[in-house]
């Protein structure tokens, strides 16, 4: 099985929101791999770790989720692999619940969310987002 962590969705993955946009509720399983040190695209100097930058993103995102009727239903650090094999574990796991695909798309394309997402992008080595119905 091949997998590849990414920071942003592909064009095809974004188009998936148009497939039955009112389908829901949906849950998004986030498998998160963090950078050791945050790296901001604008080149700003920072002493933040990837985890610290991601926590800033997480705090701000709570309000963005509320605006579209969504919420985090679980989040926590990954401690170990119990079954299977993988070269390297993710650092965090989170599950967010959205009323439907359209609400998630509305959130991730809003200008307020995009301002907060600079912390996410600075923090992430990559992640997998898996939609669960």
N, CA and C atoms as an extended XYZ file, in Angstrom:
399
Properties=species:S:1:pos:R:3:atomname:S:1:resname:S:1:resid:I:1 pbc="F F F"
N         0.848       -1.174        0.000 N   UNK     1
C         0.000        0.000        0.000 CA  UNK     1
C         0.893        1.236        0.000 C   UNK     1
N         0.620        2.121       -0.913 N   UNK     2
C         1.363        3.378       -0.988 CA  UNK     2
C         0.514        4.493       -0.381 C   UNK     2
N         1.137        5.359        0.365 N   UNK     3
C         0.450        6.567        0.821 CA  UNK     3
C         1.428        7.716        0.746 C   UNK     3
N         0.885        8.922        0.630 N   UNK     4
C         1.718       10.113        0.560 CA  UNK     4
C         1.026       11.236        1.318 C   UNK     4
N         1.672       11.701        2.369 N   UNK     5
C         1.149       12.841        3.113 CA  UNK     5
C         1.207       14.081        2.225 C   UNK     5
N         0.191       14.925        2.306 N   UNK     6
C         0.134       16.184        1.562 CA  UNK     6
C        -0.320       17.293        2.508 C   UNK     6
N        -0.059       18.527        2.122 N   UNK     7
C        -0.499       19.672        2.918 CA  UNK     7
C        -1.810       20.226        2.365 C   UNK     7
N        -1.968       20.213        1.038 N   UNK     8
C        -3.160       20.759        0.389 CA  UNK     8
C        -3.791       19.704       -0.514 C   UNK     8
N        -5.118       19.764       -0.690 N   UNK     9
C        -5.784       18.802       -1.578 CA  UNK     9
C        -5.454       19.088       -3.044 C   UNK     9
N        -5.518       18.045       -3.855 N   UNK    10
C        -5.337       18.212       -5.295 CA  UNK    10
C        -6.604       18.830       -5.889 C   UNK    10
N        -6.512       19.247       -7.135 N   UNK    11
C        -7.674       19.802       -7.836 CA  UNK    11
C        -8.802       18.777       -7.886 C   UNK    11
N        -8.458       17.532       -8.173 N   UNK    12
C        -9.465       16.473       -8.247 CA  UNK    12
C       -10.127       16.244       -6.887 C   UNK    12
N        -9.348       16.293       -5.826 N   UNK    13
C        -9.913       16.103       -4.483 CA  UNK    13
C       -10.853       17.247       -4.121 C   UNK    13
N       -10.501       18.467       -4.496 N   UNK    14
C       -11.401       19.602       -4.250 CA  UNK    14
C       -12.689       19.456       -5.048 C   UNK    14
N       -12.594       18.952       -6.257 N   UNK    15
C       -13.796       18.758       -7.077 CA  UNK    15
C       -14.745       17.753       -6.436 C   UNK    15
N       -14.226       16.867       -5.594 N   UNK    16
C       -15.059       15.886       -4.911 CA  UNK    16
C       -16.119       16.515       -4.026 C   UNK    16
N       -15.907       17.750       -3.608 N   UNK    17
C       -16.925       18.440       -2.814 CA  UNK    17
C       -18.177       18.710       -3.637 C   UNK    17
N       -18.017       18.786       -4.970 N   UNK    18
C       -19.160       19.031       -5.855 CA  UNK    18
C       -19.994       17.777       -6.086 C   UNK    18
N       -19.437       16.612       -5.767 N   UNK    19
C       -20.180       15.356       -5.894 CA  UNK    19
C       -21.099       15.220       -4.689 C   UNK    19
N       -22.366       15.452       -4.907 N   UNK    20
C       -23.357       15.324       -3.841 CA  UNK    20
C       -22.988       16.223       -2.638 C   UNK    20
N       -22.936       17.556       -2.817 N   UNK    21
C       -22.489       18.469       -1.770 CA  UNK    21
C       -23.337       18.443       -0.499 C   UNK    21
N       -24.581       18.020       -0.606 N   UNK    22
C       -25.446       17.984        0.579 CA  UNK    22
C       -25.342       16.661        1.331 C   UNK    22
N       -24.498       15.740        0.856 N   UNK    23
C       -24.295       14.470        1.540 CA  UNK    23
C       -23.724       14.733        2.926 C   UNK    23
N       -24.353       14.155        3.919 N   UNK    24
C       -23.840       14.371        5.261 CA  UNK    24
C       -24.770       13.812        6.304 C   UNK    24
N       -24.395       13.859        7.534 N   UNK    25
C       -23.138       14.458        7.980 CA  UNK    25
C       -21.936       13.620        7.540 C   UNK    25
N       -20.799       14.293        7.408 N   UNK    26
C       -19.559       13.609        7.099 CA  UNK    26
C       -18.582       13.843        8.240 C   UNK    26
N       -17.698       12.901        8.403 N   UNK    27
C       -16.600       13.042        9.353 CA  UNK    27
C       -15.312       13.005        8.554 C   UNK    27
N       -14.354       13.797        8.972 N   UNK    28
C       -13.041       13.807        8.330 CA  UNK    28
C       -12.009       13.328        9.342 C   UNK    28
N       -11.393       12.194        9.026 N   UNK    29
C       -10.300       11.656        9.823 CA  UNK    29
C        -9.024       12.317        9.339 C   UNK    29
N        -8.332       12.991       10.232 N   UNK    30
C        -7.097       13.698        9.906 CA  UNK    30
C        -5.932       12.961       10.554 C   UNK    30
N        -5.011       12.457        9.731 N   UNK    31
C        -3.771       11.853       10.211 CA  UNK    31
C        -2.677       12.872        9.935 C   UNK    31
N        -2.100       13.414       10.998 N   UNK    32
C        -1.292       14.624       10.911 CA  UNK    32
C         0.170       14.333       11.225 C   UNK    32
N         1.056       14.737       10.298 N   UNK    33
C         2.498       14.632       10.497 CA  UNK    33
C         3.058       16.042       10.580 C   UNK    33
N         3.729       16.348       11.679 N   UNK    34
C         4.211       17.704       11.936 CA  UNK    34
C         5.696       17.866       11.615 C   UNK    34
N         6.060       19.079       11.242 N   UNK    35
C         7.470       19.440       11.122 CA  UNK    35
C         8.035       19.623       12.526 C   UNK    35
N         9.313       19.445       12.665 N   UNK    36
C         9.956       19.686       13.958 CA  UNK    36
C         9.857       21.177       14.309 C   UNK    36
N        10.148       22.025       13.335 N   UNK    37
C        10.076       23.480       13.524 CA  UNK    37
C         9.122       24.062       12.479 C   UNK    37
N         8.272       24.987       12.904 N   UNK    38
C         7.334       25.634       11.985 CA  UNK    38
C         8.106       26.435       10.942 C   UNK    38
N         7.604       26.391        9.709 N   UNK    39
C         8.208       27.143        8.610 CA  UNK    39
C         7.092       27.882        7.874 C   UNK    39
N         7.050       29.196        8.046 N   UNK    40
C         6.003       30.010        7.420 CA  UNK    40
C         6.383       30.378        5.993 C   UNK    40
N         5.415       30.295        5.095 N   UNK    41
C         5.639       30.575        3.671 CA  UNK    41
C         6.107       31.999        3.431 C   UNK    41
N         5.711       32.933        4.309 N   UNK    42
C         6.122       34.327        4.127 CA  UNK    42
C         7.533       34.597        4.653 C   UNK    42
N         8.198       33.557        5.155 N   UNK    43
C         9.581       33.689        5.602 CA  UNK    43
C         9.770       34.302        6.974 C   UNK    43
N         8.676       34.516        7.704 N   UNK    44
C         8.813       35.131        9.032 CA  UNK    44
C         9.681       34.278        9.947 C   UNK    44
N        10.412       34.950       10.807 N   UNK    45
C        11.221       34.271       11.815 CA  UNK    45
C        10.290       33.761       12.913 C   UNK    45
N        10.513       32.534       13.338 N   UNK    46
C         9.707       31.985       14.421 CA  UNK    46
C        10.506       30.941       15.173 C   UNK    46
N        10.216       30.831       16.448 N   UNK    47
C        10.807       29.775       17.262 CA  UNK    47
C         9.773       28.702       17.571 C   UNK    47
N         8.607       28.793       16.929 N   UNK    48
C         7.547       27.828       17.172 CA  UNK    48
C         7.917       26.453       16.639 C   UNK    48
N         7.544       25.433       17.370 N   UNK    49
C         7.636       24.078       16.846 CA  UNK    49
C         6.453       23.856       15.905 C   UNK    49
N         6.504       22.779       15.165 N   UNK    50
C         5.359       22.420       14.337 CA  UNK    50
C         4.110       22.224       15.180 C   UNK    50
N         4.268       21.572       16.332 N   UNK    51
C         3.122       21.350       17.219 CA  UNK    51
C         2.549       22.669       17.717 C   UNK    51
N         3.397       23.609       18.107 N   UNK    52
C         2.905       24.899       18.610 CA  UNK    52
C         2.159       25.668       17.518 C   UNK    52
N         2.681       25.655       16.307 N   UNK    53
C         1.992       26.334       15.204 CA  UNK    53
C         0.665       25.640       14.909 C   UNK    53
N         0.643       24.315       14.976 N   UNK    54
C        -0.599       23.589       14.709 CA  UNK    54
C        -1.634       23.862       15.797 C   UNK    54
N        -1.197       24.013       17.019 N   UNK    55
C        -2.127       24.329       18.105 CA  UNK    55
C        -2.734       25.721       17.910 C   UNK    55
N        -1.958       26.674       17.395 N   UNK    56
C        -2.521       27.998       17.062 CA  UNK    56
C        -3.614       27.841       16.010 C   UNK    56
N        -3.320       27.076       14.989 N   UNK    57
C        -4.309       26.800       13.947 CA  UNK    57
C        -5.550       26.151       14.562 C   UNK    57
N        -5.354       25.170       15.410 N   UNK    58
C        -6.472       24.456       16.022 CA  UNK    58
C        -7.366       25.366       16.846 C   UNK    58
N        -6.752       26.263       17.615 N   UNK    59
C        -7.534       27.194       18.427 CA  UNK    59
C        -8.385       28.098       17.547 C   UNK    59
N        -7.786       28.645       16.509 N   UNK    60
C        -8.519       29.547       15.619 CA  UNK    60
C        -9.594       28.802       14.833 C   UNK    60
N        -9.329       27.568       14.493 N   UNK    61
C       -10.253       26.798       13.668 CA  UNK    61
C       -11.534       26.437       14.413 C   UNK    61
N       -11.510       26.417       15.725 N   UNK    62
C       -12.734       26.130       16.477 CA  UNK    62
C       -13.853       27.085       16.070 C   UNK    62
N       -13.538       28.352       15.921 N   UNK    63
C       -14.548       29.344       15.513 CA  UNK    63
C       -14.996       29.137       14.072 C   UNK    63
N       -14.066       28.785       13.193 N   UNK    64
C       -14.424       28.541       11.793 CA  UNK    64
C       -15.369       27.343       11.690 C   UNK    64
N       -15.105       26.321       12.474 N   UNK    65
C       -15.977       25.144       12.487 CA  UNK    65
C       -17.387       25.515       12.951 C   UNK    65
N       -17.470       26.288       14.033 N   UNK    66
C       -18.778       26.694       14.560 CA  UNK    66
C       -19.600       27.443       13.516 C   UNK    66
N       -18.943       28.294       12.741 N   UNK    67
C       -19.649       29.102       11.736 CA  UNK    67
C       -20.383       28.244       10.705 C   UNK    67
N       -19.896       27.030       10.458 N   UNK    68
C       -20.535       26.171        9.451 CA  UNK    68
C       -21.258       24.987       10.097 C   UNK    68
N       -21.413       25.031       11.418 N   UNK    69
C       -22.133       23.967       12.114 CA  UNK    69
C       -21.337       22.691       12.301 C   UNK    69
N       -20.015       22.795       12.284 N   UNK    70
C       -19.134       21.634       12.424 CA  UNK    70
C       -18.463       21.654       13.793 C   UNK    70
N       -17.803       20.553       14.124 N   UNK    71
C       -17.110       20.463       15.413 CA  UNK    71
C       -16.054       19.366       15.359 C   UNK    71
N       -15.054       19.487       16.233 N   UNK    72
C       -14.081       18.421       16.434 CA  UNK    72
C       -14.705       17.439       17.413 C   UNK    72
N       -14.717       16.159       17.043 N   UNK    73
C       -15.291       15.168       17.952 CA  UNK    73
C       -14.214       14.335       18.645 C   UNK    73
N       -12.985       14.408       18.136 N   UNK    74
C       -11.871       13.731       18.806 CA  UNK    74
C       -10.569       14.305       18.283 C   UNK    74
N        -9.597       14.443       19.162 N   UNK    75
C        -8.229       14.756       18.745 CA  UNK    75
C        -7.271       14.280       19.829 C   UNK    75
N        -6.082       13.888       19.409 N   UNK    76
C        -5.089       13.459       20.369 CA  UNK    76
C        -3.804       13.025       19.691 C   UNK    76
N        -2.753       12.836       20.498 N   UNK    77
C        -1.465       12.401       19.954 CA  UNK    77
C        -1.474       10.898       19.659 C   UNK    77
N        -0.717       10.516       18.659 N   UNK    78
C        -0.538        9.101       18.338 CA  UNK    78
C         0.554        8.573       19.256 C   UNK    78
N         0.285        7.459       19.936 N   UNK    79
C         1.262        6.932       20.880 CA  UNK    79
C         2.029        5.722       20.355 C   UNK    79
N         1.345        4.845       19.589 N   UNK    80
C         2.043        3.677       19.065 CA  UNK    80
C         1.195        3.014       17.998 C   UNK    80
N         1.816        2.115       17.271 N   UNK    81
C         1.130        1.313       16.270 CA  UNK    81
C         0.849       -0.047       16.886 C   UNK    81
N        -0.415       -0.439       16.919 N   UNK    82
C        -0.770       -1.707       17.542 CA  UNK    82
C        -0.856       -2.846       16.528 C   UNK    82
N        -1.355       -2.560       15.322 N   UNK    83
C        -1.472       -3.583       14.287 CA  UNK    83
C        -0.921       -3.015       12.989 C   UNK    83
N        -0.197       -3.819       12.253 N   UNK    84
C         0.309       -3.416       10.952 CA  UNK    84
C         1.741       -2.935       11.019 C   UNK    84
N         2.193       -2.417        9.891 N   UNK    85
C         3.563       -1.913        9.789 CA  UNK    85
C         3.566       -0.619        8.998 C   UNK    85
N         4.391        0.291        9.430 N   UNK    86
C         4.555        1.569        8.736 CA  UNK    86
C         5.933        2.093        9.095 C   UNK    86
N         6.555        2.802        8.185 N   UNK    87
C         7.899        3.319        8.451 CA  UNK    87
C         7.902        4.369        9.546 C   UNK    87
N         6.900        5.241        9.523 N   UNK    88
C         6.859        6.342       10.480 CA  UNK    88
C         5.405        6.677       10.802 C   UNK    88
N         5.104        6.816       12.070 N   UNK    89
C         3.737        7.130       12.495 CA  UNK    89
C         3.417        8.602       12.307 C   UNK    89
N         2.124        8.912       12.230 N   UNK    90
C         1.687       10.290       12.278 CA  UNK    90
C         1.836       10.772       13.714 C   UNK    90
N         1.795       12.089       13.905 N   UNK    91
C         1.967       12.668       15.239 CA  UNK    91
C         0.641       12.858       15.970 C   UNK    91
N        -0.373       13.257       15.232 N   UNK    92
C        -1.680       13.552       15.812 CA  UNK    92
C        -2.768       12.920       14.952 C   UNK    92
N        -3.910       12.709       15.577 N   UNK    93
C        -5.093       12.279       14.852 CA  UNK    93
C        -6.255       13.142       15.329 C   UNK    93
N        -7.138       13.492       14.411 N   UNK    94
C        -8.323       14.280       14.774 CA  UNK    94
C        -9.478       13.855       13.881 C   UNK    94
N       -10.676       13.944       14.428 N   UNK    95
C       -11.887       13.692       13.648 CA  UNK    95
C       -12.791       14.904       13.807 C   UNK    95
N       -13.150       15.499       12.682 N   UNK    96
C       -14.089       16.625       12.671 CA  UNK    96
C       -15.367       16.164       11.985 C   UNK    96
N       -16.492       16.670       12.460 N   UNK    97
C       -17.787       16.337       11.859 CA  UNK    97
C       -18.389       17.603       11.262 C   UNK    97
N       -18.826       17.483       10.008 N   UNK    98
C       -19.446       18.581        9.267 CA  UNK    98
C       -20.869       18.186        8.906 C   UNK    98
N       -21.788       19.137        8.826 N   UNK    99
C       -23.155       18.810        8.430 CA  UNK    99
C       -23.221       18.151        7.048 C   UNK    99
N       -22.312       18.567        6.143 N   UNK   100
C       -22.266       18.020        4.790 CA  UNK   100
C       -20.982       18.487        4.113 C   UNK   100
N       -20.762       17.994        2.905 N   UNK   101
C       -19.560       18.380        2.159 CA  UNK   101
C       -19.533       19.880        1.871 C   UNK   101
N       -20.700       20.435        1.560 N   UNK   102
C       -20.767       21.863        1.227 CA  UNK   102
C       -20.297       22.732        2.389 C   UNK   102
N       -20.619       22.334        3.619 N   UNK   103
C       -20.208       23.138        4.776 CA  UNK   103
C       -18.693       23.113        4.957 C   UNK   103
N       -18.072       21.965        4.704 N   UNK   104
C       -16.617       21.900        4.815 CA  UNK   104
C       -15.962       22.762        3.741 C   UNK   104
N       -16.462       22.659        2.516 N   UNK   105
C       -15.914       23.476        1.433 CA  UNK   105
C       -16.075       24.961        1.741 C   UNK   105
N       -17.236       25.347        2.261 N   UNK   106
C       -17.464       26.753        2.622 CA  UNK   106
C       -16.424       27.215        3.633 C   UNK   106
N       -16.141       26.371        4.628 N   UNK   107
C       -15.176       26.754        5.653 CA  UNK   107
C       -13.774       26.892        5.071 C   UNK   107
N       -13.309       25.873        4.353 N   UNK   108
C       -11.904       25.877        3.921 CA  UNK   108
C       -11.612       26.882        2.805 C   UNK   108
N       -12.663       27.474        2.224 N   UNK   109
C       -12.452       28.494        1.199 CA  UNK   109
C       -12.755       29.905        1.709 C   UNK   109
N       -13.159       30.027        2.979 N   UNK   110
C       -13.466       31.356        3.517 CA  UNK   110
C       -12.174       32.137        3.775 C   UNK   110
N       -12.233       33.437        3.604 N   UNK   111
C       -11.038       34.273        3.796 CA  UNK   111
C       -10.541       34.225        5.241 C   UNK   111
N       -11.450       34.165        6.199 N   UNK   112
C       -11.025       34.076        7.603 CA  UNK   112
C       -10.273       32.785        7.879 C   UNK   112
N       -10.787       31.670        7.354 N   UNK   113
C       -10.106       30.387        7.547 CA  UNK   113
C        -8.735       30.405        6.875 C   UNK   113
N        -8.661       30.947        5.674 N   UNK   114
C        -7.392       30.971        4.951 CA  UNK   114
C        -6.326       31.743        5.725 C   UNK   114
N        -6.721       32.774        6.461 N   UNK   115
C        -5.763       33.495        7.314 CA  UNK   115
C        -5.237       32.587        8.416 C   UNK   115
N        -6.105       31.790        8.999 N   UNK   116
C        -5.689       30.860       10.059 CA  UNK   116
C        -4.846       29.717        9.516 C   UNK   116
N        -5.112       29.322        8.275 N   UNK   117
C        -4.439       28.146        7.721 CA  UNK   117
C        -2.945       28.352        7.493 C   UNK   117
N        -2.457       29.604        7.592 N   UNK   118
C        -1.005       29.805        7.476 CA  UNK   118
C        -0.270       29.058        8.592 C   UNK   118
N        -0.893       28.963        9.767 N   UNK   119
C        -0.279       28.210       10.878 CA  UNK   119
C        -0.267       26.722       10.561 C   UNK   119
N        -1.354       26.230        9.975 N   UNK   120
C        -1.446       24.819        9.583 CA  UNK   120
C        -0.353       24.471        8.577 C   UNK   120
N        -0.240       25.298        7.552 N   UNK   121
C         0.745       25.030        6.510 CA  UNK   121
C         2.171       25.144        7.040 C   UNK   121
N         2.404       26.042        7.988 N   UNK   122
C         3.733       26.165        8.593 CA  UNK   122
C         4.070       24.950        9.442 C   UNK   122
N         3.057       24.349       10.028 N   UNK   123
C         3.241       23.240       10.965 CA  UNK   123
C         3.380       21.885       10.301 C   UNK   123
N         2.681       21.688        9.185 N   UNK   124
C         2.541       20.348        8.620 CA  UNK   124
C         3.692       19.906        7.740 C   UNK   124
N         4.144       18.698        8.022 N   UNK   125
C         4.971       17.964        7.069 CA  UNK   125
C         4.033       17.408        5.999 C   UNK   125
N         2.831       17.032        6.447 N   UNK   126
C         1.791       16.536        5.559 CA  UNK   126
C         0.716       15.844        6.363 C   UNK   126
N        -0.341       15.424        5.688 N   UNK   127
C        -1.396       14.712        6.370 CA  UNK   127
C        -2.229       13.927        5.372 C   UNK   127
N        -3.016       13.030        5.902 N   UNK   128
C        -4.043       12.342        5.147 CA  UNK   128
C        -5.375       12.775        5.735 C   UNK   128
N        -6.322       13.155        4.899 N   UNK   129
C        -7.695       13.432        5.314 CA  UNK   129
C        -8.566       12.379        4.664 C   UNK   129
N        -9.328       11.671        5.462 N   UNK   130
C       -10.154       10.580        4.964 CA  UNK   130
C       -11.606       10.877        5.325 C   UNK   130
N       -12.466       10.966        4.306 N   UNK   131
C       -13.879       11.225        4.532 CA  UNK   131
C       -14.572        9.934        4.979 C   UNK   131
N       -15.390       10.058        6.021 N   UNK   132
C       -16.151        8.937        6.560 CA  UNK   132
C       -17.625        9.338        6.556 C   UNK   132
N       -18.450        8.474        6.012 N   UNK   133
C       -19.892        8.763        5.998 CA  UNK   133
C       -20.569        8.171        7.222 C   UNK   133
